[in-house]
Amino acid sequence: MTTSLLLIVQIVLVIILVIAVLLQKSSSIGLGAYSGSNESVFGAKGPNSFLAKATFTIGFLFVLNTITLGYMYSKAAQSSVVDEVVENTNVAAPTLPTMPAKETNSSK
């Protein structure tokens, strides 16, 4: 139940994050901006705009949710369906019928 809810939250966060990134104004000329210009990722003054701060917050929530989902899925992968079935059933092992031992008469 909780993994399904976290997966839905993950999808919503991805959609919001993509929209937030696409709405931001481009401060440089694409990938050439990282080759040696004086601009930082968010400009010279840092992330001052609301959209940049919102993008950072949504990105942080996305990473946190990804780590949580990874932990929960790895924890679930360690258990097996067969283990759950065996734990939930209370079937006793079948017993073999015992034959009465023949009495031997050793006094003959």
C-alpha positions in Angstrom: 0.0 0.0 0.0 2.7 2.5 1.0 4.9 1.6 -2.0 2.0 2.3 -4.3 1.4 5.6 -2.7 5.0 6.6 -2.9 5.1 5.5 -6.6 2.2 7.8 -7.4 4.0 10.6 -5.5 7.1 9.9 -7.5 5.2 10.3 -10.8 3.6 13.5 -9.7 7.0 14.9 -8.5 8.5 14.0 -11.9 5.8 15.9 -13.8 6.0 18.9 -11.5 9.9 18.9 -11.8 9.8 18.8 -15.6 7.3 21.7 -15.7 9.4 23.7 -13.3 12.6 23.2 -15.2 10.9 24.0 -18.6 9.4 27.2 -17.2 12.8 28.7 -16.1 14.4 31.3 -18.2 17.6 30.1 -20.0 20.5 32.2 -18.7 23.0 30.9 -21.2 23.4 29.3 -24.6 22.8 25.7 -23.7 25.6 23.2 -23.0 28.2 25.7 -24.1 27.6 27.7 -20.9 29.4 25.1 -18.8 32.6 25.1 -20.8 34.3 28.0 -19.0 32.0 31.0 -18.6 31.8 33.0 -15.4 28.1 32.2 -14.8 27.1 29.6 -12.2 24.3 27.3 -12.6 21.7 29.7 -11.2 23.4 32.9 -12.2 25.9 35.2 -10.4 23.7 35.8 -7.3 22.5 32.3 -6.7 19.0 30.9 -6.8 17.0 34.1 -6.0 13.9 33.5 -8.0 11.0 31.6 -6.6 11.0 29.2 -9.5 14.6 28.2 -8.9 14.0 27.6 -5.2 10.9 25.6 -6.0 12.8 23.5 -8.5 15.5 22.8 -5.9 12.9 21.8 -3.3 11.0 19.5 -5.7 14.3 18.0 -6.8 15.3 17.3 -3.2 11.8 15.7 -2.5 12.3 13.6 -5.7 15.7 12.3 -4.6 14.4 11.6 -1.0 11.4 9.7 -2.4 13.6 7.7 -4.8 15.9 6.6 -1.9 12.8 5.6 0.1 11.3 3.6 -2.7 14.6 1.9 -3.4 14.9 0.9 0.3 11.3 -0.4 0.4 11.6 -2.4 -2.8 15.0 -3.9 -1.7 13.4 -4.9 1.6 10.4 -6.4 -0.2 12.8 -8.3 -2.6 14.4 -10.1 0.3 11.2 -11.9 1.2 9.7 -14.6 -1.0 6.1 -15.4 -1.8 6.8 -19.0 -0.8 8.0 -17.8 2.6 4.8 -15.8 3.1 2.7 -18.9 2.2 4.6 -21.1 4.5 4.3 -18.6 7.4 0.5 -18.2 6.8 -0.3 -21.9 6.7 -0.6 -24.1 9.7 -0.5 -27.5 8.0 1.2 -30.2 9.9 3.5 -32.6 8.2 1.8 -35.9 7.4 2.5 -38.7 9.7 3.0 -42.2 8.7 0.8 -44.9 10.3 2.7 -47.0 12.7 2.4 -50.8 12.8 2.2 -52.5 16.1 5.3 -54.4 16.8 4.9 -58.2 16.7 5.4 -59.8 20.0 7.9 -62.5 19.9 7.8 -65.4 22.3 11.3 -66.0 23.4 10.3 -68.5 26.0 9.9 -71.4 23.5 
